[in-house]
Amino acid sequence: MAFAVLNGIAFKQAWSMTHFTVGSAKAVSLHGLSAWERVRILAGGIAVTRPVNAKNPLDYGMKFSTVRFPSGKEGVLEGWLIAGSGNKPPVIMFHGYAAGKGGLLESARYFHQLGYPVFMVDFRGSGGSFGNSTSIGYHEAGDVLNTVRYAAGIFAKGPPIIFGRSMGAAAILRAMRDLGLKPGMLILESPFDALLHTVANRFRMMGVPAFPGAELLTFWGSLQGGFNGFALKPAEYAKSVHVPVLVMCGDRDRRVSVGEVESVYGNLAGEKVLKVFRGAGHEGFEVEKAREWRKAVREFLKQ
């Protein structure tokens, strides 16, 4: 009976984590939860609202056009095209988990200021793209590949610089190893080394043991999403990456530790730069650490 109950809870947790709620759901912080709140969340999961884009490039002073294109036979993705001012390759940008392309606008503005054309895309389940679910980087790798193929017909200069945050970074690395993606350079923010580890971190953030909950959550999430979550290991994918890569992370990130990021970084086979932002969390470096972030990006692109 205990085994059945435990698996039932894990099933609901996995479903809540990978299937977004359409409409509105109360935002929940995993920090400072009471004992009762922890029990409730562990039993029923956290409802995650389907990400929407509250702002667009015009809000940041950038003219843009909206495009829609297929990601294989699965559905249609939505992207924002922002023209550049020089003869430079495009920067193609991919967001993280439970987010949308609108969350990358501050970063996109800086690339635009440097003269790069920018192409921002919603993954499946987010913003203007199809679906209401996510595989936390596995199937999204196909979205990355199809986006880059679509972009090849728009931008004459290439190969592209590809930017990925967290889940987006994982999807990019899988697309390179398993799907034949060939970018010119990568900029990766807070890449997790393995899905199992980032799931375990969610339990630790609530102050509860990760075993066996993380393993069960990964198992049921894999079954529900039609992929092997235990094999979703960006650190392993990194071994096939031979292009220049800038990796950035925060030393106070509780979702992806510096050690996990270093596992990805250590396996990269080409030229690489690691930037750790002191006092920073999981994301938002382009705002909280604006001067450092811009310097790191600018120097990497100049090399």
Secondary structure, 3 states (H helix, E strand, C coil): CHHHHHHHHHHHHHHHHHECECCCCCCCCCCCCCHHHHHHHHHHCCCCECCCCCCCHHHHCCCCEEEEEEECCCEEEEEEEECCCCCCCCEEEECCCCCCHHHHHHHHHHHHHCCCCEEEECCCCCCCCCCCECCCCCCHHHHHHHHHHHHHCCCCCCCCEEEEECHHHHHHHHHHHHCCCCCCEEEEECCCCCHHHHHHHHHHHCCCCCCCHHHHHHHHHHHHHCCCHHHCCHHHHHHHCCCCEEEEEECCCCCCCHHHHHHHHHHCCCCEEEEEECCCCCCCHHHHCHHHHHHHHHHHHHC
